[in-house]
Amino acid sequence: MVQYSNLRCEVKDSIGYIVIDREAQLNALNQATLDELQDVFMHFNADNLVRGIILTGAGQKAFIAGADIKEFTDLSVIQARSLSERGHILFSDLIQGAPKPVVAAINGYALGGGLELALACHIRIATESAKMGLPEVSLGLIPGYGGTQRLPALVGKGHAMQMILTGDMIDAQKAAAIGLVNEVVPQEQLMARAETILQKIFTRSRSAVTQAIDAINAAEDKTRKGNHVEMDAFGHLFGTADFKEGVAAFLEKRAPEFK
């Protein structure tokens, strides 16, 4: 496994673990960290031994408390636009578009780019003390890594408008109520719960899980027809060994053994 300066990564029991390891900076996303995230997601997405990914932050205070604002001060308009585009590519293609489930284990503050990173993950689990928000308007900015696009799709236009226009944080309970996170758990149970979810997914057909992720993502992709993606995937899966095993196991009243 590659050694990174800002990440701690390992593979265990088919799970690829990524920890943003800048605890003194509340795990803020600087450019070097984005570079490393791009590299590790490319590696884990291509590694057949990795069936799912858990992303979290070091310590118990912050998941990711936003971008590293110090790096914004000297950017030109063109450079800022390129930074946003780069974040969109990383978050959309490598995280949201990962062919295997990605779980954000939100262990504290998830603000700005940190929340946008969590939004790109397929499933979000938060601790009871976690706080989430997109405070960019307080800097004279708007979310630049997909927050204005993913948040409304997840929680609805009204909740997204209020969060983005006020820049206010919400707590984990509110986040769960509006559908921003899937579950809220005590701090000490966070990683175990994320692992349990992935291990449950691992008992399902790997090819079906990959096709399901792609079809769900296609619903939000204006360049693709989601219904057609679903129909094509549904038809394709009928020709797989996993489908034959799944049906046989159902009829024989046993657990399937997917290869």
C-alpha positions, 0 to 999 in steps of 0.5 A: 500500500502506498504511503501518503502524507495526508492519508492513512489507508489500508485494506482489511476484510475486503474493505478499503479504509481511507482516513484523512489524517490532518487532525491538527487542521481539522482534516481540512482538504488542501490540494495535496490531500485532494491529490492523494484522494484521487490516487487512492480512489483510483487504486481502490476502485481498480483493486478487485480485492477491495469490495467497499470503501470507508472514508473518515477523518482522524480524531473525534472532532472533525470528519473534514472541516472544509477546504484549506482556506489559506490556499484560496487567497491567491487564486485567480478567477480562472484558477478558482474555476479550475479548482472547482472543476477538479473537485467535480471530477474527483467527487463525481467520477472516482467517488460517486462513480466508484463501482463499489459502495463508498461509506462516509463515516462522519465522525465530527464536523463535516463542513464545506468541501468536507460535506460535499465529499460526504455527499459524493459517497453512496452511504453516510453514517454520522456520530451523535455529535456530528455537525454538518453545513455548507458555510461558503456564503459567509466567505462570499462563495458558494459550494464548489465541489458539487454541493449545490447539485447533490444536496437538493437531490438528497434532501429536497430543494427547500432544505438545500436552499436554507442550508446553503443560503444561511450557511448554518450548521445542522446537527446529526439528528436534523441531518437524519430527519431530512435524509442527509445521513442514513443513520446516527450512531454513538461515536464508539459504534461508528466504524463498526456500523459502517463495516456491518453495512458493507459486510451485508452488501458483500453477501449480495451479488457483486455484479448486481451491486455495481450495476445498481450503483450505476443505475442510481447515479444515472437518475441524476445524470442529465447526459444519460437516460436513467430508465434506459440504463436500468433496463439495459442493466436488468437485461444484462444481469439475466445472463450472469452466473450470479443471477442463476445462482440467486434464483436457484438459491431462492427456489431451494430455500438456501443462502446464495453463494455468489462467486 
